[in-house]
């Protein structure tokens, strides 16, 4: 039996993909929440406007 025939077939790749997707969604959602709570002056300091958020 050759090495490539006995190798694992990456059975948990779906779980890894789901975990990365959830982590990215959480990060984007958290950033949007923080930006919504900022005042117009604070957004201007960062270089954004209310319409960008």
C-alpha positions as CSV (number, residue, x, y, z in Angstrom):
1,X,0.0,0.0,0.0
2,X,1.4,3.4,-1.0
3,X,1.5,6.4,1.2
4,X,-1.1,8.4,-0.7
5,X,-3.5,5.5,-0.5
6,X,-3.3,5.4,3.3
7,X,-3.6,9.1,3.8
8,X,-6.6,10.7,5.6
9,X,-9.1,12.3,3.2
10,X,-9.5,15.5,5.3
11,X,-12.9,14.5,6.7
12,X,-13.3,17.6,8.9
13,X,-12.7,20.2,6.2
14,X,-16.4,21.2,6.3
15,X,-16.2,21.9,10.0
16,X,-13.1,24.1,9.4
17,X,-14.9,26.0,6.6
18,X,-18.0,26.5,8.8
19,X,-15.8,27.7,11.7
20,X,-13.9,30.2,9.5
21,X,-17.2,31.5,8.0
22,X,-18.8,32.1,11.5
23,X,-15.7,33.8,12.7
24,X,-15.6,36.2,9.8
25,X,-19.3,36.9,10.1
26,X,-18.9,37.7,13.8
27,X,-15.9,40.0,13.2
28,X,-17.8,41.9,10.5
29,X,-20.9,42.2,12.7
30,X,-18.9,43.4,15.6
31,X,-17.2,46.1,13.5
32,X,-20.5,47.3,12.2
33,X,-21.9,47.5,15.7
34,X,-19.0,49.5,16.9
35,X,-19.1,51.9,14.0
36,X,-22.9,52.5,14.5
37,X,-22.3,53.5,18.1
38,X,-19.7,56.1,17.1
39,X,-20.6,59.8,16.8
40,X,-20.3,61.7,13.5
41,X,-17.2,63.4,14.8
42,X,-15.5,60.2,15.7
43,X,-16.4,58.7,12.3
44,X,-14.9,61.8,10.6
45,X,-11.7,61.3,12.6
46,X,-11.5,57.8,11.2
47,X,-12.2,59.0,7.7
48,X,-15.8,57.7,7.4
49,X,-19.2,59.3,7.3
50,X,-22.6,58.0,8.5
51,X,-23.4,56.9,5.0
52,X,-20.3,54.7,4.8
53,X,-21.4,52.7,7.8
